[in-house]
Each structure stands twice: as structure tokens, then as C-alpha cells.
Amino acid sequence: MKIEFIKRGAATRLILIFAGWSTDSRYYNDCVFDGWDTAVVCDYRDMTLPPLPSQYSTVYVFAYSLGVAVSAFCGVAATAMIAICGSLEPVSDQFGIPETVYQGTLAGLSEKSLAKFHLRMAGDRDRLAEIAGRLPSSPDLEVMKEELGHIRSAALSGQRSKDIKFDRVYLAEDDRIFPYANLYDFWNQRNDASIVSLKASHAVDMARIIRSCLPDTEAIGEGFQRAGKSYNENALIQREICRKIAERLQERLTEDKRDGICLLEIGPGQGLLTEEWRKMLRPKSATYVDLAEVPCFGIAQEETYLQTDAEQWLEDTSRKFDIILSASTIQWFADPIGFITTVRAHLNPGGIAILSTFVKGNLHQLDALRPSPILYRTAEEYAAAPAEILDEWKSTLRFQSSREMMRHLSLTGVSPRGKKQLSLSDDRGKGELPKHHSLLPLELTFCPLLLFIKA
């Protein structure tokens, strides 16, 4: 097994792609994005993953086709795991590629049969023409046979990591390599991953899928910027969250933490949480970090306003604070669980932080319409971080019409849609939502979580 970098620089975030069989790093050359390095794992003649460079604090794994099983065999540790057109039981009449088909591919592999395989992978000759230039021009058939045999042996031996967990799974409805029904049955029996079905062939557009899973800070900032004037009036759940944060903060405040302190608020927006904490705190300095432009609050003696990615900024800065607060923000981050450790490291001795986020199940009524722009984490994942869960609850908003529901999302910036949004019906963006997805929900359920962190 080897790792080939497509893009490598000073980034601390890595996209790690486990290649599909018969592809190498060239197949994924368009999977490069600002703020991320990209590497491809290939050559599956053994299941030992070389160590990753220590610079990467955030690693998103995108495992494709047989690479899904390989990622589990080698036990890779990652911030997020996304499976694409593959199964953890790759050779299976029920959950993967049928045994006779797999063995037939292995036994009869030739240049001619490989060309037929690539046509089935593409689905049609038009799609094959699109990907042909990125497929190996002089494939080593003996190596490819050895890979197929090794993957089969590892699968039959039950080699995969028992605690492997995937956050999201993409399936292709027109898949002629892994039967769609087999993949759906496999992933549907697991409760850890959300399933996204695409009207596509096995040769899905990897770049679009990866892009849809990465936090799009530009689109997020633009969405909340547009909602700036309407946010406070319409963000009913978020206002409820801010009040709960204020109540919990009041319970944990000591007199020495009320005056002359250094405070950081992450994602202040139009000031819903700011208006709550200003009733009890008189900071000497206050720093506000948000993707969108925020108003001047004029509370502290010294105030700093930064319009930037708060997750990356806090990781890079050496500053420390007495109190760190954030409401309804960190779910947008690339690594919200890891961010808790970062927050703790930036508290002064005796310092405290209260953060709110949303957990898996949030806005679940929209899941059938499009992949969420957020990879929601579970309460159990947050519980394993160096933080105390203060509150966890559900609140549901009901609407008179689907138009009213969509307007609410727009007015609060909750679900900004960028130009790079992935479509369910066609991962190449040429179609509209399938007819059976045409009915929009009349209610939205929010699943907030409050976290307490102490230095």
C-alpha cells in the first residue's frame, strides 16, 4: 500500500482517498480544494497504511469502491469517514459483488476484460469518454490480479477493524459493479451512517461528492451575510439556545470572572448571544470571530472583530481567554470534536467555555431532499471529548406551508445553498430532484447540544 499526494503544502487538513480498484492517483486529479491537501491510497497488495505526516490535524477519508473495504482493513484513523459505491463485505452475494462475478473478474483478467469492466464502471460510452484519460494507460494486470486476491482474502478472514464507523454513504442507483440493492441492504442494517442515493453509474463524480462534504466557508458566510437583517427576528430556536447558554453561564460564573476578563465569542452573528452575556459580564477585552460581517457591539474596553474562519484562526493563534462562548456555530466546522480540545488549550487557568452545536438528527426532515451540508456528530462523540454535556434536547418548528418553511431557512441562513451543492438526482448536476422527493416538509426538528469546557 502506498500514499501518493496530488496536492501537498502547509495545510493542516487532508483529503485522503482510498482508490477504487483499477484506478490510481490520476483518476482523482480534480479532487483538490482550497485549504486542503489531497492524497490517494493505492496498491492494495498489502493492508499496511504508511504513516501520515504529523502536520494533519483533520483527515477526511473518502473511500471509493473496493477502497471502502480496504479503508476498514487497515484501520485508518480519521475525522470523518465517507464511503462511496462500496461495502465492508466486498465479496458477497448479499452485501457486495457476487462471488461468481468477483472470481470471474480475477480469473479472466485481460486487457479486453479490463476494458469491459471500465465500460460497466462508466455505465455508458459517453461517461467512459469523460473518464478514459484518467484511467491507467498501461495497467499491470498481474499486480491488479494480486490486489483482487488480497482484498478477497482479507474480506473472508474478517480482517476489518471492528469499530470502523462511517459518517455518510453515497450509492449509485445505476451501479453495474456493486449492485445497488446489495449496497443498500448492507448499509441500511447499520445505524451509524446516513445513506445518499445518486442517479449515477459506478463512476460517480468524486470531486463533486468530496466538495459537498467539505465545509464551504464562502457559501456559509454568504448565507449568513444575506440573512443578517432577518436573522434575530426569525431564529427562534437559536434564541432559545442563547438563553440556555446564559443560564448555564450564570450558574458557573465566579465573581473574578465577571469584570476585567478577556473574552472570545465565536460566530456572534447579529448578537443574539452577545445580548445575553453582556447582562452579566464586563470584559476588559472582547474578540469576535465570524465568517460574516457583524455589528459593532461596544461592550468591552477593547474590542477586536475578525471576519475569518474561526476554527483555523483559533488553531493558529497563541492567544488565550478567560471565557469562550459560541452559539449554533461549531457544527459547520471541519472537525467540531477536535475543536473542543483546541478551545480548552486556549483557556487561561481557571477559564471556562460554553459552546452549543447541533447533533445527528438535526433537520432530519430535509435528509430525503439533499445531502446535508453538515456532517452532524452524535452526542456520544461529543461526550468522548474533554467537555461536559450540559443540555441536550429537541425543538420542532411547524409551518403552514412548504414555502414558509423554505423562507425560514433563507431568513436564518441555516441552510445556505452554494453554487457547488450536490444534487441527489444527478451527481453531475444535470437533473432536478426526483418526483418522489417533490414534497417539502411542514416541520423542522432541531437537536441542540450544550457543552461546558474548563481549563
N, C-alpha and C positions, 0 to 999 in steps of 0.2 A: 504494500500500500504506500502511496506517495501523495504529497500535497504540492500542487502547482499553483502559484499565485498569478492571477490575472491582473490584479491591481494591488500594489503594496506601497504604503507611505507611513505617515506618522499617526494615522488614525488609531483610536483605541477600540473601534468597533469592527467586527469581522463578519462577513457573509461567508459561510463555509458550505460548499455544495458537494454532496455525495453524488457523483456522476452516475447516470444510468449506464447499463452495460452497452458496449459498442460506441460509447461517446468518450471524448477526452475533453481537456480544458477548452479547446477551440469552440466546442458546441455552446459554451456559456460566456463567450466573449462580450456579449452585450449586457451581462449582469453586473454592471458597475454603476455605483451611485455615490453622490457627494457625501462625504463624511464617513464612508465605509471602505474598508479594504475587501477584496474578494479572492477566495482561494477555492480550488477544486480538489477533492479527494478522488483518486482513481487508482487503477491497477489493483484488482481485488484477488491477487494470488496469495495474499495473506491478510489477516484481520488485525494487524497491529498498526494503530494510527500513530504516526510520528508526532512528537510533542509540538504544540502550537507556540509561537513566540509569546513571551510573557507580557508584551505590550497590550494584549487584547483583554479588556475587562468585560466586554459584551460580545457574545458569539451567537449569531443566529444560524442554525443549521437548516438547510433546505435539502432534503433527501429525495432523490428522484428515481422512480422505477425500482430496479434491484438495489439501488443505493439506499432505499428505505431500510431494507433488512440489514445491509452492511453497517449502517449507522448504529443499529442496535447490537450487532455482533461485537463491535469494537468498543462499545460503552462510552461514547463521546459525551463529555460534559458541556452543556450549552445553556444559554439564557433562554432561548426559545427553540422549539423543535417543530418543523413543518414537514409533513410527508406529502409527496406528490406522485400520484399514479403508481403506488406500490403498497406492499403488505409486509408485515413482520413474519408471515408464513409464505415465502415467495414461491415455493413448490408445493402446491396443494390444489386438489380438485375442488375444494370448497372455498378456500380463502386466498388463493393466489393463482399462479399459472398452472394449469392442469399438468399432472405428472407426465403424461404421454407427449404433450406439446413441448415441455421443457426438455425432456430426454431426446425428443426428435431433433430439436434445435442443436443440442450438444453433439449428438451422434452424426448428424448430416451437415455440419457447418462447412460451408464453402463460400467462395466469393459470390456465387449465384444465389445461394440461400440467404446470405447476409443482405444482399440487395433486396430480396423479397421481404426480409424482416424489416428493413428500413421503410419499405413501402407500406407495410402493415402499421408500422410505428407512426408514419405520417398520416395515414388514413386515405390519402388520395395523392395524385401526381402533382397537383398544384402545391400542396403543403410540402411534399418531398422536394420540389424545386426550391422552396424557400430555405430548407434546412440543409440541402445537399452540400453546400460549400463549407459547412461547419462539421461535417462528418469526416472521420479519418479517411484519407485518400489511399493509404497503403496499410490496411489493417493487418496485424499479426494474428492470423487465425489460430495458431497454436496457443498463444497467450490468452486469446479470448475463450478458447475451449477450457483452458486451465481455470480461468476465472469462473466460468459457469459451473464447473465441477466443484470448485472450492466453496462457492456460495451454497450449492445444494448440500454439500457435506456439513457445512456449518449450520444450515437450517435444520437438517434432520437430527443433528446432535443436540439441538436445543441450546445452542451457544449464546443466544441473545441475552442481554442484560435484563434481569427480572424487573428492575424498577424504571425501565425506559418509559418516558412519558412524552406524548406529542400534544402540542397545543392546537394544531389545526391540520386538517387533511383535505387535500384537493383531489377530486376524482374526475376522470374524463368519461362522459357518457358514451362516447363513440370509440372507446379504447379497444384495440384489437390485439393488444399484448397481454395485459391483465384484464380479464373480463370484469366489466363494471359491477355486475351483480356480486361477484366474489369479493371484490374490494369493499363494496358497501356492506355486505354481510359481516366481514371481518371487523371493520371499524365501528359499525353500529353496535356491536356487542361490547365495545369498550366505552366507558363514560368519561374518559379524560380529554378526548379531542372532539372539536366541532368539525362537521363534515360540510364541505363546499363542493357541489357538483357543477361541473362546467360542461357545456355543449362543445366538446372538442375531441380531437383524437389524442392518442398517447403522447404525441409530440406537442404538448401544450407550450404556450409561450411562457417560458420560465422567467424571463425578465419582468413581464407584467405581474406574474404571481408574486415574485420577490418584492417588487415595488409596492404592491398592495399590502404587504405585511410590515413594511418599514414605516416608522413614524415619519409622516410628511410634514415637517415643521413649517414649511412655507404655506401649505394648504391650511394647516391648523391655525397659524397666525392670521391668515387672511380671513378665515371663517369667523374667528372671534373679533377681529377688527370690524368686520361688517356688522356683527351683532352688538357692537359696543353700546349704542344708544338704547337698544331694546332689551339688553341682557338683564339688568337688575329687575325690571318690571315683570319679566316673564320667567326667570329662573327660579321657580317655586321650590323645587327640590334642593337646588343649590343653596337657597336662602335658609332652608331648614337645616342643612348640613352646617352652615356657618354658625347658626345659633347653638347647635350641639357642640361645635368646637369651642365656642366661647364659654359654654357651661363647664366643659371639661378643663379648659384653661383656668377658669376661676377656681376650681377645686384644687388645682396643683400649684397655683402661684404662691410664692412666699414674698414677704414684703421687700426683700432685697432684689426681687426680680421684677418689680413694678416701675422703678424710677432709674434713669440713667443707664439703661441697658442698651445692648447692641442687638437689633432685631433684623431678621430676614423674612420677607414674605415672598413665597414662590407662586407665581400666577395670580396676582392680585386682581387682575381684570379691572372692572369698574368699581371695585371697593366694597363688595358685599361683606367679606370677612374683615377688611380693614375697619369698617364702621363698627364692627363688634368689638375688636380688640382695643380700639382707641378709647373705649369707655373705662378700661382698667389698666392700661399701660401708658407710661410716659417715657418713651425711649430717647436716649441721647442721640442714637443714630438708627436709621431705618433704611434698609436696602430692598428695593422692589425689582424682581426679575420676571419678565413676561415676554412672550413672543409678539404680542400686540402692544400698541401704544396705550399707556394708562394715564389717567389724570394725575395732576399734582395734588397729593393728599395734605401736605403741610402740617404734619403731626409732630415729627421729631425735630430736634435742633439741627441735625444734619440728615439730608435725605439723598439717596442715590437711586437713579432709575436706569435700569439696563434692559434694553429690548434685544433679547438673545435667548438661546437655548439654555434654560436653567439647569438641566441635567448635566450638560457638558461644562457649563460655567462653574458649577459647584465642584465638579471633579477637578477642574484645573486651578481654581483659586486656593490660596493659602489662608484666606480669612476665616475667622471663627466668630460664632454668635452665641448670645445668651438664650435667645428664643428663636426658633424657626417654625413658621406656620405656613400651611398650604391647604387650600380647599379645592377639591374637584379638579386636580391638575395632573398628578403623577401617573395616572392611568395612561396618559398619552406618551409616556417616556419609553425609551427602548428597553430599559431594564429597571422597572419600578421596584423590584425586590432588592436589587443591588444598590439602588439609590438610598434605601433606608440606612445601609451601612455607611454610605457617603455622608448622609445627614449627621449621623452620630459622630463621625470623625470631625465634623465642622462645628461641634458644640463646645463652648468653653466649659471648664469644670463646673459641674452643677447645672449646666444648661439643659433645657428641655425643648422638645419639638412635638407638635401635634399636626398630623397630616391626615387628610381624607382622600380616599380613592373610591373606585367602583370595582366590584369583583365579578367573576364569571356569572352570567345570567342577566347582567345589566342590559337593558333594552333588547331582551331576547325576542321580542315580537318582530324585530327587524331582521333577524338572522335568516329567515327564508327569502328575503329580498335581495340581500347583497352581503358579501363578507364584511364583517365589522372592520372599520379602520383601526381598531384596537384589539390587541391580543390580551383579553382580560385574564388576570391571575385569580386564583382561588383564595379563599380566606385561609385555607391550610398552608398555602405557600407563604402568605404574609405572616402567619403565626410562627413559621420557622425562622423568620428574620429577627434581628435584635430589636424587637419592638413589642409593645403590649397592645392587644386589640381592646379598645375602649368600648366601641359600639359597632354593631352590625345589624342592619335592618333592611326592609324593603318598603318602597313607596310607589304607588301606582297613580299615574295621571290618566284621566279618561277624557275623551274628546267627542264632540258631536259629529265630526266628520273626519275623513282621512286628510282632507285639505287643511283642516285646523291642526291636525297632528303634525303634518309636514311644516306648517307655518311655525309651530312651536319650536321645532328643531332648528329652523332657519333663524328665528329670533334669538335663540340662546347659543347658537354656534356649537351645539352639542355634537352634531354630525356633519362637519364641513365636508363637502364633496369637491375634490380637486379634479383637474383635467386628467389625472392618471388613474382614476378609480377603475377597478376591475369589474367587468360585467359578469354576472352569473351565466348568462345565456351564450356568451361567446367570448372566450378569453382573448381574442384578437380585437375585441371592441367593435365588431361589425353589426351586432344584433341588439335587440331590446329584451327586456325581461320576458320570460315565458308567460304564456297566458294564465297558467295556474298560479302565478305569483302576482297577478294584477291587483288583488285586493289588499289594500294597505290596512294596518291595524288601527283600531279606535282607542287603544290604550297603550301606555308605555310604562314598564316597570323598571325602577331604578334600584340598584343594590349597593348602597354606600357602606363604607367601612372606615372607622376612625382608628388611627394608630398613635400611640404615645411612645416617644423615644427619650431616653435620658442618658446624659454623658456618664 
